[in-house]
Amino acid sequence: MKTPLEDTQNLADQKEPNRENPGQKEPDRVDEKDKQDRQKPSRRKPENFHPTLWIQGQKSSSLAGKTIVIGVTGSIGAVRTVELARELIRNGAEVHAVMTEAATRILHPDALHYATGNPVITELGGRVEHVEFCGLKGRADLLLIAPATANTVGKIAFGIDDTPVTSFATTALGSGVPVMVVPAMHESMFRHPAVAENLVKLRSWGIQIVGPRLEEGIAKIAANEEIVLEVERVLGSKTLENRKIIITSGSTAESIDPIRILTNRASGKTGKELALEAYRNGADVTLVHRDRLGFSGIREIFAESAAEMTEAVLLELESGYDVLISSAAIADYTVEPSPEKIKSGGELVLRLKPTRKLIKECREKYPDLIIVGFKAETGVEKQELLRRASSTLKASKLDLIAANDVAKGGMGTEENELYLVRREKSEPRHVSGNKRKLAAYILEEVAELLKQKLS
């Protein structure tokens, strides 16, 4: 005996004739609905899943499995913490917020409840939340106090915990939970001798201070991108900790006259991602390029021409480095520049001469330095690309080379496809994806090379 439900299903399964196109079946409306449902985000989530948390891990998994508590105090910079929390979640973190009473007068707790997907702690209760998160067996991997007022900095320095945030800080410091402080206040307050001494004291306890940016008479809260980067470094794998890495990036520019230059299409995106990823993994990073990255933890050296880049790298290597990653598209040719602008309209002939070879000079001077090079070709088959990459690897005495066919993409694009070839490995590693992922793959190989060097 059929149930009414079965009858309904059987009727739905029957195909009616298509009146507009005889002989063809009407589109399967049930299948079409299933297709649309599959394209929607899955609704099968835990009961406590907050609807705003669909962004978790959308940008990266660098903070996956990490629990971060944001301590928000009474600075106008508190309004920035909504997007800060979201950025941490986009990189995989679970985020909770604790606020001082003064902070709630600037930013409503509901805003951070929305941003984090978790109820906001505005007072301590029977759950002893400061111990739950920052105690000896607490849930938190990091206490991030952002923004931190001069008042809060002083209270932490002297062990005063009369707000939920300072109680979290006292507990975290006593339990060994990492603490990061992001100051924000007027510049005159930031320059007060007591505030300066308090920040020195916090640093001496192992607390990391991020920022501030001194602008318009204000010690402003650090940019969210910089805060997230520092969090990733603190909670990262540390596979490159205590290693010094110098990276060349982007294109060089050879002067024709005071206005015109010879250059190439390299964007420098790969070099920047390499610098950021190396920093996330604990390295001491120097980036040599003719651009600006703008993160205080990464040292930058400006170099425009091929000669300037070569000189800058050779000079910097004198201070002792473990790795050189030469990702810049350094010009192969230069020209004697005119001291004045060349008049337009007539035919112009330029006499090009070869530039110095950075990798060759670095290898001759530093035979034990790990050097990573790049090989860009156009319109070649895979086997020919690998043959040329292997030839360059051997001739230049590189430890690792990343090869790609730029005719298929990569130069100036967000994504790329690379073959990573090492001296001691017969099979190349094929990787593809956005340039952050590619940087991570390359640095995995670098970490392995460094490990082998020690063994």
N, C-alpha and C positions, 0 to 999 in steps of 0.2 A: 504493500500500500504506500502510495506517494504522499509525502507531506505537502502542505501548501508552499513551503519554501522550495521544495524540489520542483514543483510545477512552475514556479516563478523562474527558477534558474533555467529550466528547459525552454521556456518561452524566450528568455533572453538570449539563449544560444541559437535560436532559429534565425536565419538570415532572410530578411524580406527582399523582394526583387527591387532593383534599382530602377525607378521610373524614368529618370533622366537618361540613363544609359542601359537599355535592356540587355540582358545577358550577363551583366556584371552584378556582383553581390553588393549590397549596401555595406559601407565600412562598418567594421565591428566596433560598436560604440563602447562595449565593455572593455575590449582590449585597448581602445584609445584612452579610456578613463584610467586604466591601469598604468599606461605609459605616462600619462600626466602625473599620476600619483607618485610614480618612481622618480620623477624629476623634482618633486618637492623634497625638502629636508625630512629625514626620517623622524617620525614622532615617537618611536620606541625608545624613550629615554628614561633614566631613573626618575622616581617620583620627585626627588629633590632637585632635578635639573632646572635651572633658571632659563627662561626663554631667550635671554640675551647672550647666553654662553655658546651659541652656535659658532662664534668667531674663534673659539679656542683652538690654537695650533694652526690657524689659517696662514700665518706668515712663516713660521718655522716651528721646530720642536726643541729649540735650544733650552727652553725652560720647562719642558714636559716633566711631570712628576714632582715639580718643585712647588712648595707652598710659601707664598710671600705675604707678609702682613705690612700694609702701608699705614704708618702713623701720621695722621694729618693734624697740624696745629694751626693756630690762628693768624696765618699770613694770607694776604690776598692771593698768593700763589696757590692756595688750596683749590682754586677753581680749575687748575691744570691737572689735578689728580684724577679726574674722571677719565680723561683720555690716556693718562699714564697707566691707570689700571687696565684699560682696554688693550693698550699696547703690550703689556706684560702677558695678558691672556692670549693675545694673538700669537705670541711666541710660546704658548703651551702652559703657562703657569696657572696655578689656582691662587686666587687673590682674596684676601680678607682686609677689611679696613677698621681701624680704631681711631676715634676722633676726640680731641679735647672739646670742652664746652665752648671755648672761644672759636674753634673751627666750625662748629655747628651754626654760629651766627653768620658765617660767610658762605658756607655750602651746606645745603640741607642733607642730612644723612640718607634720605631716599635716593639722592643722586648717586651716591657711592654704593648703595644697595643695588641699584640698577646696573652700575658700571661693573661691579664685582660679581654680581649674582649671589651674594651672601649678605645676611643681615649685618648691619654696622654696629660695632661696639662703641657706645658712648658713655657707658659707666660699667664698673666691675660689679659682678654679682655672685650668686652662689656657684656659678660654673667656674669661678676663679679663672677668667679668660686669659689673663696674663700668664698664668702657669700652664693652662691648656695649650697655648701656642708657643710660649717662649721658655717654659720650664725645662727641667733636665730631660724629660721625655716628651717634650712639646712637639707640636705638629709643624712649626714654622722652620723653614730653611733659611729665612732672612727676615730681619726687621728693617724695613725701609722707611725712615722718617722723612717725609717730603710733603710740604715744606717744613723746615725746622726753624722756628723763631729764635731770636737771641735769648728769650726767656727760657725756652725749652732746652736750648744748648747749655745754658747755665745750670739748670736744674739737673740735667744728666751728669754734668761734670762734678756736681757736688752730691750726687746720690739722693736728690729730693724727688720723691714720687708722689705728687699730689694731683696728678691727672692720669687718666687711663694710659696716655702715650708714655709718660715718664715711668709709670709702673711697668709697662711692657719693656721699656729700655733697661730698667734696673734688673728685671728678671732675665732678660736676654744676656746681659753682660755677665751675670752670675752663673749662667748655664752654658756659656760658650757659643750661643747662637750668634752668627754674624750680624752686625749692625752697620747700616749705611745711613749717613745723615746728609741731607740736601738743604743747606741754609738758604733762607730768603728773608730779607729785611732791608731797611734803608741803609745806604752806604755808610752814613755817619755812625750807625749802630754797629755795623760790621767792623768798622775801624776802631771801635772802642777797645782799649787795651785789655779789658777783662774778657770781652768776647773773643779776641784773638788768642788770649791765653787758654780760654776754655776749649777752643778748637784744637789747639796744640795738645792739650791734655787728652781730648777724645782720640786724636790720632795715636797718641802714645799707648792707648789701650787697645789699639787695633781696629778702631772704628774708621771706616773709610768716609772721607768728606768729598762730596761731588759738588763742584761749583763753588760759589755762585758766579754769575755773569755780572760784571760791573758796568751798568749802562744807565744813563739819565739820572745819576745820583742815587741809583737803587742797586742793591746786591740781589739781583733777580734769581729766581729758581732756575737751575740748569735746564737745558732743553730736554724734552722727554726722550729723544733719540739717544742723548748722551747718558741719561740715567739708565735706560734699558741696556745700553752697551755695557755699562759698569756692573749692572746686575748680572748680565750674562757672563762677564769675566769672573765675578766672585763665585758664581754657582756653576761655572763651566767645568770642562773635563781637566783643564790644567795640563794637557799633554805637552804644551810648549812652555811651561812655567820656567822662568829663569833663563830662557833662551833669547838671544838677540837676533832679530831678523830684519834685514834691510830689503826693501822692495822698490823696484822702479816701475813706473806706471804711465800709461797714456802715450801720447805722441810727443816728439820733440819738434822744434821749429827752428829752421835755419834762415837767418835774415838775408833778404835780397837787398833791401834798403831800409831806411828807418820806418817804413810803413808796411812793406810787403814781406811775406815769409814763404818758405817751402815747408810743407808739413804733410801729414797723412790722416787717414780717417779714424785712427784709433781713438776710442772715447775715454779710456782709462777706467772703465767700469770694473774690469776684471782685477786690475791692480788695487783699486779701492776695496773691493770685496775681500781680496787676499789680506790686506792690512787689517780690516775689521775682524775677519775670522781668526787671524793670528793673535790679535789682541784678546778676543774672546777666550782663546785657549791659553792665555797666560803669558804670551810672549812680550818682550820689550821690542816695540815696532818703530822703525823709521821708514817713512815713505818719501821717495824722491820723485818729483813730478813738477809740471808747470800749471798745476791746478790748486785747489784748496779743499781739504776734507773737513777740517774744523772740529775735531774731537781732541780735547786737551790731553788725553792719555797717549795719543799717537803723535810722535815727533814728525814734523814735515820739513823738507828741504826743497826750496824752489830751484828748479833747473830747467832752462828753456831749450838750449841747443844740445846736440849730441855731445859736444866737447864739454859743456858745463855739467851734463849728467855724468859723464865718465869721470871727470875731476871730482865731483861731489861724492860719488860712490867710493872712489879710491881713497879719498881723504877720510871719509867716515869709517871705512873698514879698518883704519889704523887704530881705532878705539876698541877693536875686538868684536867680531860677530860670528855667529854659528852658521847662518844661512844667508845667501843672496838669492832672491827671486827676481829674475830679470824679465818682467812681463811688459816693459815698455816697448813700443814700436820705435826704436831709435833709428834716426835717419841714416841711410847708408851713404848718402852724398851730401855735401855742403857746398857753399859758394862764397867767394870773396864778396862781402857786402859793399854796396856803394854807400859812402858817407852821407849822400843827399838823395832825396827822392828822384827816382829815374822818371824822366818825362815820358808820358804815354803818347801813343799815336804811331810810333815807328816800330820797325822790327827789332826784336831783342834776342840776343843770343847769350845764354848763360853757360859758363864753363864750370862744370861740376867736378869736384874732387872727392875721393873716398874719405869717410870719417874714421876715427879710431874705433877699434872694436873693444867694447867694454868688457865683455865676458873673457876674451883672450887675455887682456891685461890683468883682470882680477885673478884669473886662474894662474897666470905666471907668478904673480906676487903672493898669492895665498893658495898654495897647492892643497891644503887640507880643508879648505872652505867648502861646504855643501852649496852647490850652485844649481839652480833650476832655471832652465831656459824655455823659450817658446818658439815654435816653428809654424809659420803661417804660409800656406801654399794656396794656389787657385786652380780649380778645374782638373784635379788629378784623382786617379783611382786610389782606393784605400791602401793597396799594397805599395803603390809608388809613394804615397804620403808617408807610410811607415818606413820605407826604405830610406827616404831623404831624412826623416827624423832621426833614424838610427845612425846615419852617416854623420849628421851634425852632432849628435850625442857623443859619438866617439871622437870626432875631430876636435871638438871644443872641450873635451874632458868634463862633460856635464855629469851630474848625478841623476838628473831627471829632466825629461823634456816633455812639454805638452804640445801636441801637434793637432792642427785642424785645417780644414779647407775653407778659407774665408769666402770663397765663391758661393758656398752653401749657407752662409750666415755667420754671425759671431762678432764681426767688427761693428761696434756701435749698437748692437742689439741687446735685448735683455737676456736672451738664452743662447746657448752654444753647445757644441758637441766636440769632445776632445778625446785624443788617444794619449794616455800617459805611459811613457816608455822609460824604463830604468835600465841601468847598465847590467845589473846582475839578474834581471828577470827576462826570460825569453818571450813571454807573452805580454803584449801591451794591455793596459786597463782602459776599457772604453766607458766613458762617462758622458752624460748629457743632462741638461736642465738649466735652471736659471744660474746666474753667475755667482750667487752666494753658495749654492750647492756645489758648483764646480770648484770654488775656492776651498770648500771643506774637503772635497776629495783630494785636491792637490796637497793640502796641509796634512791629511792623513798619511800620505806618502812621505812627506817631509818628516813627520814625527817618527815614522818607522825607520827612515834613514838615520836620524839622530840616535835612535835606540840602538841600531846596529853598530853605529860608530863607537858607542860606549862599551858594547859587549866584546 
